[in-house]
Amino acid sequence: MDDQQSSDASASLSSESPAFESPSAESPSSESPSSESQLGDDQWDAQRRDETPLERLDRNWADLLQELRVVQTGVQLLTGFLLTLPFQSRFEQLPEHQQNIYLATMAASVLSTGFLIAPVSLHRFLFRRHARRVMVDVAHRLAQIGILLLSLAIIGVVLLIFDVVLGPAKGIVAAGVVAVVLLILWVVLPLVIRRGHEPES
């Protein structure tokens, strides 16, 4: 009698306990890679990072500020260098086309500085206004425009220096090479990686 009760209890446990489920059964929380790749950005952050939308905006803002610190240092040094050139004795001896190149380069560098520092002013004016999403979106666009202007300033500096030292033809060649390199590094490469990127598991 005891043996029969024991066997009945074992059969009952094996049929009810989840520990004895078939290995082929899938957990409802598991997702295939194809379904994960179709998740939206907000859904991916919520599932993989366990982030709320506000936490995500805070992280985006912090990432943007770190990127701006790197770019701002370079553009400020470039602008400071360009600001000193008109006070050099040889500057007045430059032909008109070289002075025009300098002025265009100087304008691009100053505008780049303005666009890249603008997010700081934006944050000050929107401080405690609970407008994090607007700040992130607008600062993102400002940073893109600032980087574009910075690339033009770098190309202009190379053109001016090579023009002064080696002549206009070699200046144009050097500026063209720099333009292609910056285009590849700052635009083409990120787009290629972005196109082939798969969500992290």
N, C-alpha and C positions, 0 to 999 in steps of 0.2 A: 504493500500500500504506500509506504514511504517512497519507494523507488518510482512509483507511478506519479506521485505528487511532484517529486523533484524534476522528473522529465517534463511534466506539463509546465512548471514554472520556467524552466530553461527555454522551452519553445515560445512562451509568452514574452520573455525578455528579448529573445533574438528577433522577434517580429516587431517590437515596439521601439527598441533602443536605436537612436540614430547612428550609434557606433557600428552597427551591423548593416548599414546601407551599402548598396552595390557601388563598387569603385567607379562605375561608368556614369553614376548620377552626377550632374553638374550643380554647383552651388549657385543660387540665384544672384549672388554678388559678383561672380566671376564674369569677365568680359573678354571676348576674343580681340586680338589686335586690330582686326578690321573694324569692329564696332568702336574701339577706342580711338582709332584714327579719324572717325567721323564725329567725334565729340566737338562741341564748340569750345572756344577758349575758356569761357566762364565755367562750363561743366568740367573741363579737364582740371582747372585749378581747384575746383571744389572737391573733386574726387581724388586727385593725385597729391595735392598740396594741403588739402583740408583747409582751404582759405575761404573766407567770406568775401563778397565783392569789395567791401571797404578795406580789408586786409590786402587784397590784391592791388587796389589803387595806391595804398601806402607803399607797397613794394615797388610798383612801377615808378612812383615819384622818387623813391630813394635810388633806384637804378638810374633814372634820368639825371639826377643830381651828380652821381658819381661820373657819368659820362661827360657831363658838362664841365666838371672840374678838370678833366683831362684836356678837353678841347680849349677851354678858356685860357689855360696856361700858355698853350701854343699861340693862340691868336693875340693875346696880350703882349707876348714877347715880339711877335712879328709887327704889331702896330707900333710898339715902342721903338723898334729899329727904324721903321719907315718915318716916324715923326722926327728923327734926328737928321735925316738926309738933307733936307733943304738948308740946314745950318752949316753944311760942309762947304768949304771954299770952292770945290770943284763943281758943285751942283749947278751954279750959274753958267758953267761952260757947256752943259749938256745941250744937245740940239733939241729942237722943239718936240720931235716925235718921242724922244726918250723922256722928256718932262711930262708929256701926255700919258705915256705908259705909267710913269710914277704916280700921277694924279689918279688914274683909274685904279691902280693897285691900292693906293692909299684909301680911296673911297670904299673899295671892296673890303679891305681889312677893318676899317672903322665900322662899317655897317655890320660886318660879321660879329664884331665885338658887341655891338648893340643888340643884335638878335640873340646871341648866346648868353648875354647877361639879363635879357628881358624876363626870363622865368623867375629870377630872384625878385624883381620888382612886382611881377604878377603875384607871387606868393605873399609879398608884404601887403598888397592892396586887398587880397582875398583872405587874409589871415583871420581865422575864426569865423569864416563865412560858410563853412561846411561845403566848399565848392571844389573838393579834391578831383572829381572827374573832369571838370572844366579845366583845372590847372594842368592836369596830365595831358589832356588832348591838345590844349593850346601850346603848352611848352614843347610837346613833341613836334608840332609844326614849326615852331620858332627854331628849335634845334636843327631841323632839317634844312631850313633856309640859311641859318648861320653856317652850317657845314658847307653848303653850296658856295656861299660867298667866300668862305675861307679857302676853298679850293681855287677859286678865281684869283684870290690874293696871292696864293702860293705860285700859281702859274705866272702871274704878273711879275712877281719878284724874280723868278728864274729868267723870264724874258728880258727884264731890264738889266740884270747882271750880265747875262751872256751877250746882250746887245752892246753894252758898254765895253766889255772886255774883248769879245771876239767878232763883233759886228752883227748887223741885223739878221742876216741869213742864218747864222748859227744860233742866234737868239731864238728865232722862230722854231728851228728844229728842236732845241732843248726844251722850249716851252711845250711843244707838241708831244714830246716824249713824256714829260711830267704829267701832262693832261691825260694821256693814255694810261699811265701807271695809276694815277689817282682814280680814274674811271673804273679800272679793273678792281683795285683794292677796296674802293669805297662804295661801288654800285654793283658791278657785275658779280664779284665774289659773294657778297651777301645775298644777292638774288638767286644765284645758283644753289647756295646752301639752303636757302629758304625753300626753294622749289623741291629739293630732294629730301627735306627734313621730315622725319617721322616723329610723332609724339613719343616722349620718353616713357618707358615702361616702369 
